[in-house]
Structure formats: structure tokens, C-alpha cells
Amino acid sequence: MRLSPALALLLALATPLFAQAPQPYAASADAPFQYRVRAGDTLPRIADSYLISADAAARVQRLNNIGDPMRLAPGTSLAIPAALLRTEALGARVIAFRGDVTIGRQGPARVGMVVGEGVRIATGANSSVAFQLSDGTAVTLPSLSRVRIVRLRRVLISNRVERVLALEAGRSESQVTPSRDRSTSFEIRTPVSVAAVRGTDFRVAYSEDQAAATAEVLKGAVGVDGKDGGIGLEAGYGARSDVHSTGKPVALLPPPEILSPVGHRRDGTLVFNFQKTEEAFAYRLVVASDADFRDLRSEATTKTAQAIVPSLPNGTYYIRATAIDVHGLEGLPVDIPYDHHLAIPGDLAGGTPKAGG
């Protein structure tokens, strides 16, 4: 599934406010590349550096009506089909994981493990993984999520980087490093939608049971393409897509208030309470060891204003809480540092979130 022409036009004519954010990727990877001929270029020389084969050079010659492949006029443009361009495979590196995480046929996850195209990454219950691309872009998968790396490579002639992930189940959160190259792409596909960006922070989730996907934008902007065309989402908005519709932009719920202090039960579990709001259908709480929320320690989703998570060793953690609306869209997050210190067994104090984190 590619971004629709209507969405590409929408992004090109975006309002000034929308244009200030990193723009969603709108160019098609299947469009022919327009190569501008330089002094000294010949078709065989171009083929040796940038095309997949000598046969590809012959196809380019026919497509562009080139009489003499050894005599190309500088400044003219050659249309080269994307399928004929030589590419370089790239890899992603596992930077953090917890619990049961499998990396395709490579088996259990290891920090530093490199994964590439075709690899399926899956997290079990109470598990998570984060992997990083060469430009610093990071993707985090919480529990019960499954993603396949469809495409991860660089096109040599243009230095364009193509990154396509297929979210088959569960959730993902991506922090995409902005790129000045408007052709560089980052896509997360689900069976019912494509979310595409050049640089932003956003979440995508897919429910196999409901055959529905959600996309939520935290920073920048995202283009979402689905059954009935494309829409643009600014920061603070999300959309639910299914087999019938791409959906419409919906304002994300504001962050919930985490009440203090945190309770600590005698069985070791921690109790976090929220200030309940009428708009929230459910709440989600995530505990991480790092402020970037890539090393996830625990997570809980609840329809009450109380989240219970397993016990933690003493130390400093980071708490992220969100409210979920009736459409299943996860709202804007609140992140709070949390110092957890349990002096003696049975101590009910547990710890206290720090305000304004």
C-alpha cells in the first residue's frame, strides 16, 4: 500500500502550522529516479556505479531513447525505474530488551544483535524490545507485539534510505530522526493502513481481533493512508483505521494526573492511582529504566483509575501514563521520574513520583 495522490497533495499544500513540523514522506519509492547527466558520464559508467546489471542499462537506454550510450549530453535528465537501481542493505541494532523476545531465526534477543530485512521481531507477555537504525531512529515494541522488517536499505544513486516495517500485532512507538532528504522514507504498515513520516515521534498499534489500527502523533506530523484515501495528522491528533475507512483526525486525550504517593502492597506489587476523567475509557501505565522509554520494565492497561504493576528493585525509574479514549486512541503522555526505595519487607511506603518530571 502506497500513500495516495490525494494525501501527497494534502502534504504539499499543508498549512504554515503543519509545514513547521517535520513533514510526512509523500514521494513514491516506485517512481522513476531522475538522474541529471554530468560531464564525462556514459551509460556504461552510470550502470557500473548505480544499476543492478548490464541488462538494466539497456532498458534505461530504450526508455530514454538514447542513440549512443557513450555520448550523453550534460544537464539532460535520465528516467531510471526504481527497480533497476542498485541498493545497499542496512541493519538495525537491538539496544534494549526484557523478557521473552525472539528475533526471527536468530533466536532470543541479545543487546547488540543486528537485524535486517525479512526478520520478524516478537515480544511475549511482560516483555519489550527496542532497536535502533543507523541514523538514530529508534523503535520500541511493548508486550505481545510483532513486527517484520520489510525493507531497510540505501539507494546508492540518490543516497535515499528506505525503511518499511510491518506491524502485524500489538503496539509500536517510533522516534524518527528528521532527514533533510525529502525522499528518505520511514513507514509502518498494518493490514489496514500505512503511517509514513520523515521525522517525528508517533505510535502505531494494530489489533488482530478487531482488524483495526490506530496512529497517534506526539511530535511532528504523520501521513496515514487507508481504505478510502489519505489523511494528515498533526501532533496531538490520532486516527483509527479499519477495513472500511482510513478514519478521521481525533484530538488525543490530555495526560492523566498520577496521584501521590504510590502504594506498595505486601506481595510486592505497586499501585499507581490516577485522577479519573469522564473522557477516558481506560488508562495505560508504563515503567521504564530510562527516560527515553526504550528499556521497558513493566506495563499495565486498566479500565479503572488504578494500575497495578509487579514489584521493582530499589532505584530510579520513569513512569509514563496515558488515557485511552472510546476509539482506542492512546492520549498524550505524562512522564514522571519515580524513586523507588523499599527499606524493609512489608514497608507500605514504596516511593513517590516527582512532580513536573
KOLFILUM-240107 format. One record per atom (N, C-alpha, C): residue in three letters; x, y, z. Coordinates in steps of 0.2 Angstrom, whole numbers, plus 2048, in hexadecimal, padded with zeros to 3 digits. Atoms other than C-alpha are relative to their C-alpha. Layout:
alaXYZ;...
***
This chain:
met8047FA800;met800800800;met804806800;arg7FC7FA800;arg8078117FB;arg7FC806802;leu8047FA7FF;leu802823800;leu7FC8027FA;ser8047FE806;ser7F48297F5;ser8028067FD;pro7FE7FA803;pro7F68377E9;pro7FC806804;ala8037FA7FD;ala7E98417F3;ala804802807;leu7FD7FF7FA;leu7F383F803;leu8078047FE;ala7FA7FD802;ala8038447FA;ala7FF8087FE;leu8027F9801;leu7FA8547F4;leu7FF804806;leu8027FD7FA;leu7F3857805;leu807803804;leu7FA7FE7FD;leu80585780C;leu8048057FD;ala7FD7FB804;ala80C8627FE;ala7FD807801;leu8037FA800;leu7FF86F801;leu7FE801808;ala8017FF7F8;ala80086E815;ala800807802;thr8017F97FD;thr7FB87D81F;thr807802803;pro7FA7FE7FD;pro80A887826;pro8027FD807;leu7FF8047F9;leu80787F838;leu8037F97FE;phe7FE807802;phe80886E830;phe8077FF7FD;ala7FA800804;ala817872825;ala806801805;gln7FB7FF7FB;gln821877835;gln8037FA803;ala7FE8077FD;ala82186583B;ala8047FC7FA;pro7FD804805;pro82C858832;pro7FA7FC7FC;gln805802805;gln822853823;gln8007F87FF;pro801807801;pro81B841820;pro8037FF7F9;tyr7FD802807;tyr823838811;tyr7FB7FF7FB;ala805800805;ala81983B802;ala8027FD7F9;ala7FE802807;ala8248357F3;ala7FF7F8800;ser801807801;ser8218247EC;ser8077FD7FE;ala7F9803801;ala8308187ED;ala8007FC7F9;asp801803807;asp8298107DC;asp8018057FB;ala7FF7FB806;ala82B8207D2;ala8078007FD;pro7FA800803;pro8398217C6;pro805805803;phe7FB7FB7FD;phe84982A7CC;phe8028047FA;gln7FD7FC805;gln84E8397C2;gln807802801;tyr7F97FF800;tyr8608397BF;tyr8038057FC;arg7FD7FA804;arg8698497B9;arg8077FE7FE;val7FA802803;val8778457AD;val805805802;arg7FA7FC7FF;arg88884C7B2;arg8057FF7FB;ala7FB800805;ala8978507A7;ala8047F9801;gly7FC806800;gly8A08407A3;gly7FC7F9801;asp8058067FF;asp8918347A7;asp7FF7FC7F9;thr802805806;thr88E82579B;thr7FB7FC804;leu8058057FE;leu88081979D;leu8047FA804;pro7FD8067FD;pro88C80A7A1;pro803802807;arg7FD7FE7FA;arg8958157AE;arg7FA801806;ile8067FF7FC;ile8848197B6;ile7FE7F9803;ala8028067FE;ala87F8077B6;ala8057FC805;asp7FC8037FB;asp88F8017BE;asp800802807;ser8017FD7F9;ser88C80D7CD;ser7FA7FF803;tyr8067FF7FD;tyr87A80D7CF;tyr7FA7FB7FE;leu805804802;leu8708007C5;leu8027F8802;ile7FF8067FE;ile86D7EE7C9;ile8037FB7FB;ser7FD805805;ser8737E67B9;ser8018047F9;ala8007FD806;ala8787E97A7;ala7FA8007FC;asp807800803;asp8677E47A1;asp7FC807803;ala8037FA7FE;ala8617F37AC;ala8028067FC;ala7FE7FA804;ala86B7FF7A2;ala7FD8007F9;ala803800807;ala8647F9792;ala7F8802801;arg8077FD7FF;arg8527FC799;arg800807801;val8007F97FF;val85780D79F;val8018047F9;gln7FE7FE807;gln85E81078D;gln7F98017FC;arg807800804;arg84D80B785;arg7FB805803;leu8057FC7FC;leu843814792;leu8018087FE;asn7FE7F9801;asn84C82578F;asn8028017F8;asn7FF7FF807;asn84E82377C;asn8078027FF;ile7F97FE801;ile86182477D;ile8037FC7FA;gly7FD802806;gly86A82276C;gly8077FD802;asp7F98037FF;asp87C820772;asp801801808;pro8008017F9;pro87E81A784;pro807803803;met7FA7FE7FE;met890821784;met8008087FF;arg8017F9801;arg88A833780;arg7FA803803;leu8057FD7FC;leu87F83B78D;leu801807801;ala7FF7F97FF;ala87B84D78D;ala800803807;pro8017FE7F9;pro87F85579E;pro7FA805801;gly8067FC7FF;gly87085D7A6;gly7FA7FD7FE;thr806804802;thr86485179E;thr7FE7FC806;ser8038047FB;ser8598467A9;ser7FE7F97FE;leu801807801;leu8588337A9;leu7FB7FD805;ala8058047FB;ala84882A7B0;ala8027F9801;ile7FE8067FF;ile84E81B7B8;ile7FB7FC805;pro8058047FC;pro84180E7BF;pro8037FE807;ala7FD8017F9;ala84380C7D2;ala8027F8801;ala7FE8077FF;ala8447F97D0;ala8077FE7FD;leu7FA801803;leu8547FB7C6;leu806803804;leu7FA7FC7FC;leu85E8057D3;leu8037FB805;arg7FC8047FB;arg86B7FC7DD;arg7FF803807;thr8027FE7F9;thr8687FD7F0;thr8057FC804;glu7FC8037FA;glu8727F9800;glu7FC7FE806;ala8048027FB;ala86A7EF80D;ala803803807;leu7FF7FD7F9;leu86A7F781F;leu7FE7FB805;gly8028047FA;gly8687F0830;gly7FD804806;ala8037FC7FA;ala85F7F5840;ala8047FC806;arg7FD8037FB;arg8677F1851;arg7FC800807;val8038007FA;val85F7EB861;val803804805;ile7FD7FC7FB;ile8627F886F;ile7FD7FE807;ala8038027F9;ala8577F187D;ala7FB7FB7FF;phe806804800;phe84B7E3881;phe7FF7FD807;arg8028047FA;arg8427DA88F;arg7FC7FA7FF;gly805806800;gly83A7C9891;gly8017FC7FA;asp800805806;asp8367BE882;asp7FF8047FA;val8007FD806;val83B7C6872;val8047FC7FB;thr7FD804805;thr83F7BC862;thr8018057FA;ile7FE7FC806;ile8487C3853;ile8017FB7FA;gly800804806;gly8437B8844;gly8037F9802;arg7FC8067FF;arg84E7A9842;arg806800804;gln7FA7FF7FC;gln85C7B184C;gln7FE7FE807;gly8018027F9;gly8537AC85C;gly7FE805805;pro8017FB7FB;pro8527B586C;pro8048067FF;ala7FD7FA801;ala8567C786C;ala807801804;arg7FA7FE7FD;arg8677CE871;arg8028077FF;val7FE7F9801;val86D7E0874;val8068007FB;gly7FA800805;gly8787E4865;gly7FE7FC7FA;met802804806;met86F7D8859;met7FE8047FA;val8017FC806;val86E7DE847;val7FA7FC7FC;val805803803;val85E7DB83E;val7FF8037F9;gly8017FD806;gly8597DE82C;gly7FA7FE7FC;glu806801804;glu84C7DC81E;glu7FE7F9801;gly8038077FF;gly8407CD820;gly8007FE807;val8008037FA;val8437CB832;val7F9802804;arg8067FF7FC;arg8347CA83E;arg802800807;ile7FF7FF7F9;ile8357D184F;ile7FA7FF805;ala8068017FC;ala8297CB85D;ala801800807;thr8007FF7F9;thr8267CF86F;thr7FB7FB803;gly8058047FD;gly81E7C387B;gly7FC804806;ala8037FD7FA;ala8147C788B;ala805803804;asn7FB7FC7FB;asn81C7D4897;asn8078007FD;ser7F9800803;ser82A7D688A;ser8008077FB;ser8007FA804;ser8307E587F;ser8077FF7FD;val7FA7FF803;val83E7E9873;val8008077FC;ala7FE7FA804;ala8467F886B;ala8057FF7FB;phe7FB800805;phe8507F985B;phe8018077FD;gln7FE7FA803;gln859807853;gln8038007F9;leu7FE7FF807;leu85D80C841;leu807804800;ser7F97FD800;ser86E81383B;ser7FF808801;asp8007F97FF;asp86782583B;asp7FD802807;gly8037FE7FA;gly86182484D;gly7F97FF801;thr8078017FF;thr84F82084A;thr7FF7FA804;ala8018067FC;ala849814857;ala7F87FE800;val806803800;val83A809858;val7FF7FB806;thr8018047FA;thr833801868;thr7F97FC7FF;leu806804800;leu8277F3869;leu7FF7FD807;pro8028027FA;pro81E7EF879;pro7FE7F9800;ser802807800;ser8167DE87E;ser7FB7FE7FB;leu805803805;leu80D7D3872;leu8008047F9;ser8007FD807;ser8137DC862;ser8047FC7FC;arg7FD803805;arg8197D6852;arg8018047FA;val7FF7FC806;val8227DF844;val8057FD7FB;arg7FB803805;arg82B7DA834;arg8038067FC;ile7FC7FB803;ile8397E482C;ile7FF7FF7F8;val802802807;val8327E581A;val8068037FB;arg7FA7FD804;arg8407F1813;arg804804804;leu7FB7FC7FC;leu84F7F981A;leu8078007FC;arg7FA7FF805;arg85C7FF80D;arg8018077FD;arg7FE7F9802;arg86480E805;arg8017FF7F8;val800800807;val8628127F2;val8078047FE;leu7FA7FD801;leu8748167EC;leu8008067FC;ile8007FA805;ile8708227DE;ile7FE806803;ser8037FA7FD;ser86682E7E9;ser802800808;asn7FF8007F9;asn86C8297FB;asn7F97FF804;arg8078007FC;arg8598277FF;arg8007F9804;val8008067FB;val85681B80E;val7F97FE800;glu807803800;glu84681080D;glu8007FC806;arg8018037FA;arg84080A81E;arg7F87FE800;val807802800;val82F80081E;val8007FA805;leu8018057FB;leu8297F682D;leu7F97FE7FF;ala807802800;ala8197EB82D;ala7FE7FE807;leu8038027F9;leu8107EB83E;leu7FB7FB7FF;glu805805801;glu8077DB83E;glu7FB7FF806;ala8048007FA;ala8017DC850;ala803804806;gly7FE7FD7FA;gly8027E6860;gly8018087FE;arg7FE7F9800;arg80A7F8862;arg8078017FE;ser7F97FD801;ser81980285C;ser800807801;glu7FF7F9800;glu820812860;glu8078027FD;ser7FA7FE804;ser82C81B854;ser803807802;gln7FD7FA800;gln838829857;gln8058017FA;val7FD800807;val83D82D845;val805806800;thr7FB7FA800;thr84D838843;thr7FE8047F9;pro8027FC806;pro848846837;pro8068007FA;ser7FB800806;ser850846825;ser7FF8067FC;arg8007FB805;arg85485481A;arg7FE7FE7F9;asp801803807;asp85284880B;asp7F87FF800;arg807801800;arg83F849807;arg7FE7F97FD;ser802807803;ser8408387FE;ser8017FB805;thr7FF8057FB;thr84682F80D;thr7FA7FE804;ser8068027FD;ser838825814;ser8007FB806;phe8018057FA;phe83281C824;phe7F97FF800;glu807802801;glu822812823;glu7FF7FB805;ile8028067FD;ile81980782F;ile7F97FE7FD;arg806802804;arg80C7FD826;arg7FC7FB805;thr8058057FD;thr7FD7F382E;thr7FC7FD7FA;pro804803805;pro7F17E8824;pro7FB8057FE;val8057FC802;val7E57F7823;val8038077FF;ser7FE7F9800;ser7F0807823;ser8088007FF;val7F97FE801;val80180F81F;val801806804;ala7FE7FA7FC;ala80981C82B;ala8078027FD;ala7FA7FF803;ala817825822;ala802807802;val7FD7FA7FE;val823833828;val8078017FE;arg7F97FF801;arg83483B826;arg803801806;gly7FD8007F9;gly83783F838;gly7FB803805;thr8057FF7FB;thr82B83F847;thr8007FB805;asp8018057FB;asp826836856;asp7F87FE800;phe807802801;phe81682B854;phe8007F9802;arg8018077FE;arg80E81B859;arg7FB7FD7FB;val805804804;val80580E84F;val7FF7F9803;ala8028077FD;ala7FB7FF855;ala7FC7FD7FC;tyr804804804;tyr7F27F184D;tyr7FD7FA804;ser8038057FD;ser7E57E6854;ser7FD7FA7FB;glu802805805;glu7E37D584B;glu7F97FE801;asp8078017FE;asp7D27D2854;asp7FB8047FC;gln8047FB802;gln7CB7E284E;gln8018027F8;ala7FE7FE807;ala7D47E383D;ala800808800;ala8007F9800;ala7D77F5842;ala807803802;ala7FA7FD7FE;ala7E6801844;ala7FF807802;thr8017F97FE;thr7E981184D;thr8078037FF;ala7FA7FC800;ala7F681E84A;ala800806804;glu8017FA7FC;glu7FA82C856;glu807804800;val7FA7FC801;val80683A854;val802804806;leu7FE7FD7FA;leu810841862;leu8048077FE;lys7FC7FA803;lys81C84D858;lys8008007F9;gly7FF800808;gly81D852846;gly7F97FF7FD;ala806801804;ala81084C83A;ala8017F97FD;val800807803;val80B83B832;val7FB8007FB;gly805802805;gly803836822;gly7FD7F9801;val8038077FF;val7F7827824;val7FB7FF7F9;asp804802806;asp7F081E814;asp7FC7FA802;gly8048067FF;gly7E2812815;gly7FB7FE7FB;lys804803805;lys7D380A80D;lys7FD8067FB;asp8037FB804;asp7CB81B807;asp8048067FF;gly7FC7FA802;gly7DA826804;gly804802806;gly7FB7FE7FB;gly7E683080F;gly7FE806804;ile8017FA7FC;ile7E683C81D;ile806802803;gly7FA7FD7FD;gly7F3847826;gly7FE801807;leu8018007F9;leu7F5846839;leu805805803;glu7FB7FC7FC;glu7FD854843;glu8017FE807;ala7FE8027F9;ala805852854;ala7F9802804;gly8068007FB;gly7F784F861;gly7FA7FD7FD;tyr805803803;tyr7EC846855;tyr8017F97FE;gly800807802;gly7E8834850;gly7FB7FE7FC;ala806803804;ala7DD829845;ala8007F9801;arg801807800;arg7D6818845;arg7FE7FE7F9;ser802803807;ser7D680E835;ser7FE7F9800;asp802807801;asp7CE7FE830;asp7FF7FE7F9;val801802807;val7C97F4821;val7FB8047FC;his8057FC803;his7BB80181D;his8028077FF;ser7FE7F8800;ser7C3812820;ser807801803;thr7FA7FD7FD;thr7D381B823;thr7FF803807;gly8017FC7FA;gly7CB825831;gly8018077FF;lys7FF7F9800;lys7CB837835;lys804802806;pro7FC7FE7FB;pro7D7841840;pro7FB802807;val8047FF7F9;val7D1841853;val806803805;ala7FC7FD7FB;ala7D984C860;ala8027FB806;leu7FE8057FA;leu7E384186D;leu7FE802806;leu8017FE7F9;leu7DE84187F;leu806803803;pro7FB7FE7FD;pro7E884B88A;pro8037FB805;pro7FD8047FC;pro7F4843896;pro7FC7FF807;pro8048017FA;pro7EC83B8A6;pro805803806;glu7FC7FE7FA;glu7F28418B7;glu8017FA804;ile7FE8067FC;ile7FC8348C1;ile800803807;leu8017FE7F9;leu7F78368D4;leu8067FD804;ser7FB8027FC;ser8048358E1;ser7FD7FF807;pro7FA804801;pro80A82B8EB;pro7FE7F97FC;val801807803;val80C81A8E2;val8007FB805;gly8018067FB;gly80680B8EC;gly8047FA7FF;his7FC806801;his8107FC8EF;his7FD7FB804;arg8038057FC;arg8077EC8F4;arg8057FB803;arg7FB8057FC;arg80E7DE8FF;arg8027FB7FB;asp7FE805805;asp80F7D38F0;asp8058037FB;gly7FB7FD804;gly81B7DF8E8;gly7FE8047FA;thr8027FD805;thr8107E68DB;thr7FF808801;leu8017F97FF;leu80F7F98D8;leu7F98027FD;val8067FD802;val7FF8038D7;val8008077FE;phe8007F9803;phe7FE8138CC;phe7F88027FF;asn8067FE800;asn7EE81D8CE;asn7FF8067FB;phe8017FA804;phe7E782A8C1;phe7FA804802;gln8067FC7FF;gln7DB8388C2;gln7FC7FF7FA;lys804803805;lys7CD8318B9;lys7FC8067FC;thr8047FB804;thr7C583B8AA;thr7FB7FC7FC;glu806803803;glu7B58388A1;glu8027FE7F9;glu7FE801807;glu7BD838890;glu8047F97FF;ala7FB806801;ala7C9829893;ala7FC7FA801;phe803807800;phe7C381888F;phe8047FB804;ala7FB8047FD;ala7D3810896;ala806804801;tyr7FA7FC7FF;tyr7E481589C;tyr8067FB7FF;arg7FA804801;arg7F580E898;arg806803804;leu7FA7FE7FC;leu80580F8A3;leu8067FC7FE;val7FA804802;val81680A89E;val806802805;val7FA7FF7FC;val8268098A9;val8067FE7FC;ala7FA801804;ala83780B8A1;ala806801805;ser7FA7FF7FD;ser84980B8A7;ser8038067FD;asp7FD7FA804;asp84D81A89B;asp7FB8057FE;ala8047FB802;ala84682A897;ala7FD8007F9;asp802800807;asp844826885;asp7FB7FA7FF;phe805806800;phe839817889;phe8017FB7FB;arg7FE806805;arg84280A87F;arg8027FA804;asp8008067FB;asp8467FF88E;asp7FA7FF804;leu8068007FD;leu8357FB893;leu8007FA806;arg8008057FB;arg8337F28A4;arg7FA7FD802;ser8068037FF;ser8217F08A6;ser7FB8057FD;glu8067FC803;glu8107F689F;glu7FA7FD802;ala8078027FE;ala7FE7F58A3;ala7FB8057FD;thr8067FC802;thr7ED7FA89B;thr7FA7FE804;thr8068017FB;thr7DE7FC8A6;thr7FA8057FE;lys8067FC801;lys7CC8028A4;lys7FE804807;thr8017FC7FA;thr7CD8088B6;thr805806801;ala7FC7FB7FF;ala7D68178BD;ala8067FE804;gln7FB8027FC;gln7E380C8C5;gln8047FA7FB;ala7FC805804;ala7F28028BC;ala8047FD805;ile7FC8047FC;ile7FB7F48C5;ile8057FD7FC;val7FB803803;val80C7EF8C0;val8057FC805;pro7FB8047FC;pro8197E28C6;pro805804804;ser7FB7FD7FC;ser8257E68D3;ser8078017FC;leu7F97FD803;leu8367EF8CF;leu805800805;pro7FA7FF7FB;pro8477EF8D6;pro801807801;asn7FF7F97FE;asn84C7FF8DF;asn8048047FA;gly7FD7FC805;gly85180D8D3;gly7FC8057FD;thr8037FB803;thr84C81B8C8;thr7FD7FD7F9;tyr803803806;tyr83F8178BA;tyr7FC8067FD;tyr8047FB803;tyr8348218AE;tyr7F97FD7FE;ile807802800;ile8218208AE;ile7FD8047FA;arg8047FD805;arg81782489E;arg7F97FE801;ala807802800;ala80482589F;ala7FC8037FB;thr8047FD805;thr7F7828892;thr7F97FE801;ala8078017FF;ala7E4828891;ala7FE7FD7F9;ile802803806;ile7DC81D883;ile7F88027FF;asp8067FE801;asp7CC82387B;asp7FB7FA7FD;val805806802;val7BC819875;val8027FE7F9;his7FE802807;his7C4818863;his8077FB801;gly7F98047FF;gly7D480F86B;gly8068047FF;leu7FA7FC801;leu7DF81E868;leu803802806;glu7FD7FF7FA;glu7EC820875;glu802807800;gly7FF7F97FF;gly7EE83287B;gly807802801;leu7FA7FD7FF;leu7FC83E87E;leu8037FD807;pro7FE8037FA;pro80883788B;pro803806805;val7FD7FC7FA;val80E83E89C;val8067FB802;asp7FA8047FD;asp8208388A1;asp802803806;ile7FE7FE7F9;ile8258398B3;ile8067FB802;pro7FA8047FD;pro8368338BB;pro7FD7FD807;tyr8038037FA;tyr8328278C9;tyr8067FD804;asp7FB8037FB;asp83E8238D8;asp7FD7FB804;his8038057FD;his83A8128DE;his8057FD806;his7FC8027FB;his84180E8EF;his7FC7FC805;leu8038047FB;leu83B8008FA;leu8057FE805;ala7FB8017FB;ala84480090A;ala8007F9803;ile8008067FD;ile83E7F0912;ile7FA7FC7FD;pro806804802;pro8327E190D;pro7FA803803;gly8067FE7FD;gly8207E690F;gly7FF808801;asp8017F9800;asp8237F990F;asp7FB8027FB;leu8057FE804;leu814801907;leu8018077FC;ala7FF7FA803;ala81C811902;ala8018007F8;gly7FE802807;gly82480B8F2;gly8048057FC;gly7FC7FB803;gly82981C8EA;gly7FB8057FE;thr8047FB802;thr82382C8E3;thr8028037F9;pro7FF7FD807;pro8218338D1;pro803807801;lys7FE7F97FF;lys82A8448CF;lys7FC8047FB;ala8047FB804;ala81F8528C9;ala8048037FB;gly7FD7FC805;gly82285A8B9;gly8067FD7FC;gly7FA803803;gly82E84D8B2;gly7FE7FF7F8;
***
